[in-house]
Amino acid sequence: GMTQHFLLFDIGNTNVKIGIAVETAVLTSYVLPTDPGQTADSIGLRLLEVLRHAGLGPADVGACVASSVVPGVNPLIRRACERYLYRKLLFAPGDIAIPLENRYERPAEVGADRLVAAYAARRLYPGPRSLVSVDFGTATTFDCVEDGAYLGGLICPGVLSSAGALSSRTAKLPRISLEVEEDSPVIGRSTTTSLNHGFIFGFAAMTEGVLTRLGGVLPGPMEVVATGGFARDIARVSRCFDHVRPDLLLEGLRLLYLLNG
């Protein structure tokens, strides 16, 4: 159709999240593994499959926008967009400025994902003086915004990377599914239950504790936005989030493109 769609890429160490958006919303998203062995063509062909699944083709794509923390993958995705979608891939902050005052000591050191998420949080929730965006990705990051400034944040262990570290060092531990039905921890009488509950409630407690402490440091009122793979799981057992936006980064890329594109 004539509706212009945007293809949004959140390029992370574990996954590449691909969003399909229109001006007003992110419609859907797809998660592919970040595979160092892939080529521009394997990515491009996968992009065509993603579009086909969404009922779209290359002609429907008006723009491709990305944020990345994996420099080695960037030229591959850039080439894939050019060859298969006939579009230049725009990167935030390289090609598209992120209009937040960056108070990091060395501003270029901040991961693009952290800045885009902070920007999205501020644009979506303009009310509170302070915002914390918590991203449950490869690491668990807490990013703090006060008024129009990105202050920095905290980087804590990630759910998946911790699980991986644990299983690689122990012969007998089973894989962790992180599926928990209960709202309070069960005292595990099997290793699987012990691990699943330990991880979900352990990370919930870490998140609650860090946010309580940040509440003492940031000027109020403060609101908290959760995003990333395990945001919903943590939100189910915890009351520490004001908003859960699994696609916060994609929302940020959509908003940045509309502002600057």
N, C-alpha and C positions, 0 to 999 in steps of 0.2 A: 504494500500500500504506500500512500504518500507520507505516512507518519515517519518522521526521522527517529531512528533508534540510536542509542549510544551504547557502545561496547566498553565496559569498564573492567580494568584488570587490577586486582589486589595481589601483587606478586610477593609471596612470603617464602620463608625458608622451607616450610613443609608442604604448603599447597599454593596453587594459583587459583584465586577465586575470580570467576568471570561473571560480571553482572550485565544484564540487558535492561536498559532504562529508556524511558521517554522523558520529556522535559519535567513532568510532574512527579515521577516516581521511579524507583528501581522495581521492575516487574518481576524478575526472577533471577536466580543465580545458580551457578554450577561450580563445583569444586574439583579441580584436577590436581594430581600430585605434581610437585615441582621436581622434575626428573632431569638431572644433569646430562643424561644421555640422549635427550631429545634433540631434534633438528628443527630448523625453521619450517620445513615442510610437514613434519609430524604434528607440529603445533597448528599450522595453517589448516591442515585437513581436519584436525580436531575442532577447530573453530567453525568450520563449515558444518560439521555434525551438530555442534551446539546450536548454531543458528537454525539448522533444519529442525531440530527438536522443538525449538521455540516457534516454528512456523515462519521463519524469516530466511532471507537470502542476503548475499553481499550488497545488493542494491538498496536494501533497507537500512544499512548502517551509515549514519551520517558522520560519526566521529568515533575514534578509539582513544581512550584516556587511561593512563596507568599510574600507579605508585608502586615502587619496588624497593625491596631491601636485598635483592639478589642480582648484583650487577651483571653476572655472567649470562643470565637468562634474557636480559633486556634486548640485546641485538637480535636474538632469535625471534622474540615476540614482535619486535619492530618489523623485521623482514617478513614474518608471517602475515601481519596486517597489510603490508604493502603488496605482497604477491597475491594474496587470496581475497582481501577485502578492498584493495585499491585505496587504502586510507593511511595517512601518516599517523603513527602512534605518538600521542602527546603525553609527556611525563610531568607529574607534579612532584617537586617544585621546579624541575629544570625548564620545561616549556610553559608551564602555567604557574604563576606565582601563588603562594598561599598567604592570604592577607591576615596573618597573625604576627604581632611583634614577637620575635623569637629571642627569649632571654637565656638561651643556652650559652655557656662560655664560648664554645666554638660552634656557632649555629649550624654549620654544615654537617656536624657530627650526628645530629638528631635523625633517626630513621624517618624516611618520608611517610611511612605508615602512621607513625605517632603524630606527626603534624597534621596529616589529613584527617585522622580521627578526632583530634582536638578541634580542628576547624569545623568539622561536621557537627560535633557536640554543641559548639557555640552557636552555629547557625540554626540548628534544630531547636535549641533551648536557650533563647536569648535572655530569659528572665533572671536566673540566679547570678549573683556576683561571681561565684566560683563554681567551676565544673571539674569533675574528675572523670576521665574516660578510662575504663578498665578493659583491657583487651586480653582475652584468654587465647593466645596464639602459641607459637613455639615457646616463647617466654610469656609470663603474665606481666603486662606493663600497666602502670598507673600514670596517667598524664594529666597535668594540672593546668587549668586555664583560669586566669583572673581577668575579668573585663575582656579586653581585646588582646591579651598577652598570653603566649605559651610560656609557662614558667619552667618546665622540665618535669621530672617525675621520678618514679622508682621502677626498677626492673627486677622482678622476682622470678623464681623458678616457674617453668610452664608445666601444665598438666601432662602433656604428651612426652615432653623431653624428660621429665622426672620418672614417668612410667617406664620409658625406654632405658634410662640409666639403671633403674632398679632391676629390670628383667635381664639386662645384659650382664649384671654382676652377680646374679644369683641363679644357680642351676635349677632350683625347685619351684621358683615362683611362676604361677600361670600368667598368661596374658591378662591384662586388665581391661574389662569391657566398659567400666565406668557407668554401668546401668544400675541405678538405684531406685527402687520403688518408694522407699520409706522417707518420711520427712525428718526423722531423727536417727542417729546412728544406731545400728544394730551391733551388739557385741559379737563379733564374728566367731563362729565355731567352725568355719572352713577358711582356708587361705584366700579363696576367691572373694568371699563376703568381706573378710578383714581388709583386703586390698581395696575393693570397690568403695566400701564405706570410709576407709581411711583416706582415700584420695578425695572423694567428693566433700566429706565433712572437714577434712584437713585444709583443702583449698578454700572452702567456704569460710572457715575460721581465720585463715590467713587474710583473706580479702576483707572480712569484717574488721579484723584488728587493724590492718593498715589504714582502712578508710576512717575508722574511729580516730586514729592518731592524726591523719591528715585533716580531719575536721577541727582539730585543735590548732592547726598551723595556718589554714587558709581562712580568709575572711568570709563570714557567712552572708547570706544563705548559700549553702553548697548543695549541688545536686550531682548524682552519680549515674553515668551511662555505661552499661555493660555491653561488650561486643565480643566477637570471636567464637570459635568452635564450642567452648564449654559454657558460654554465658547462660544459656537456658537451663543447663543442668545445675549450675551454682544458684541461679535465681530461684529455682524450684525449692531449694532447701534454706534459703536465706532471705532476709528482708532488707539487705543493705543497698539495693539498687532502686533508683527512682525510675529508670527507663532501661529497657532491654532492646537493643537494636543490633541483631546479629550482622546486618549489612551496613553498619555505621560507616565503614571505609568507602564502600561503594556509593553510599549517599553523599559522602564528602566529595568524591570524584565527580559525581553528577552536578553537585552545587558549584564546584570550582569551574567546571566546563561552562555552565550556564552563565557564570559571572564573567569569565574571561574569553570563552570560546568565540 
